[in-house]
Amino acid sequence: MRKYFRIGEISRLYHIGVDSLRYYEELGLIHPARGESGYRLYSIDDIWRLNVIRELRELGFSMERIRQYLDHHTVDTTLQLLQEEQILLQRKLKELQKTQTNVTRRMEILRQAQTRPLEHIAVERYDQRRFFSIHEGYSEEHEMDVLIKRLVNLDQEHFYVIGNNQIGTLVSRSAVERTGKLQYEAVFLMDESGAGLLPGGTYLTVSYQGPYEQSAYWAQQLLAYAKENDWTPVGDILEVLWVDIHTTECVDERITELQLRVER
C-alpha cells in the first residue's frame, strides 16, 4: 500500500474541498509532510484523522472538541466521545421526528385546502391563538413576502412556509368599512410560543380561490353578513393563506380565508 497521498487524491477520496484540507492543517488537526517540490503528502496517520474528523463533523462536533480528542485519544476518551455521540444522535432523532410530524401536518393542511368549502360564509368558534407579528403596512404582494420571510427568520428551524396555513396578514376593518378597499396593517405567523394573542370567540369565515384581489370583495361580504345577522364586528380582519405563492405558482390554485371576530 502507498505510504503517501497528494492533496487532490485525498480531496476526491473524502469529498472534502482542498481549502478544507488546508484549513484542517492550519488548525493542527492533520500534519501532511512536504515532498521535494513542496506538494503536501498525506500519510496513513492523516487519513485516520480525516476519518475521525468527517464522522464527528457530520454529527455536529465543534472543531475544538475534535482537536481535543485527536490530541489525546485513549479507550477512556473514546468511550466519553461515544457517549457524547449518543446524546447528539438522540437529539437529532427527536428533531427528525418533530420535522416528520410537521411535514405530515402540512400535507394534511394542503389536502384540507383542496376540499374547503369556497365562497360560503360560516360561523366558527376559535380558542385563543398565539402569534408572532410584524406591524408594518404594505401594499404590494412582494412586500408581504419580504415581511413573511422576516417572520420565518425568527426561528428558521421550526417555521415553514410550504403548506403552512398559520401565516397571514392583518387587514384594517375600518378601512374596508370606509373605502371598501384593503389596507394591510401587519403580517402574522400563528405559533404557540408567540408573544401576541388572538382572542378566542366567534368568527365569521369565508374562503375563496384565486387572486388576492378578491379579499376586498369578501371582506365587504363578511361585514354585510354580520350586519344582516345582528353580529357586531370586533377588531380587524384576518387574511389566512392556506395555499399561496410558496406552494403553487398557479394563481388560480391559491386559497385564502378571511376571518372576522364578532359578538352579539
Beta strands, then each sheet from edge to edge (+ up, - down):
strand 1: 5-6
strand 2: 33-34
strand 3: 40-42
strand 4: 122-126
strand 5: 129-134
strand 6: 167-171
strand 7: 184-190
strand 8: 196-198
strand 9: 201-209
strand 10: 232-243
strand 11: 255-263
sheet 1: 1+ 3- 2+
sheet 2: 4+ 9- 11+ 10- 6+ 7- 5+ 8-
end
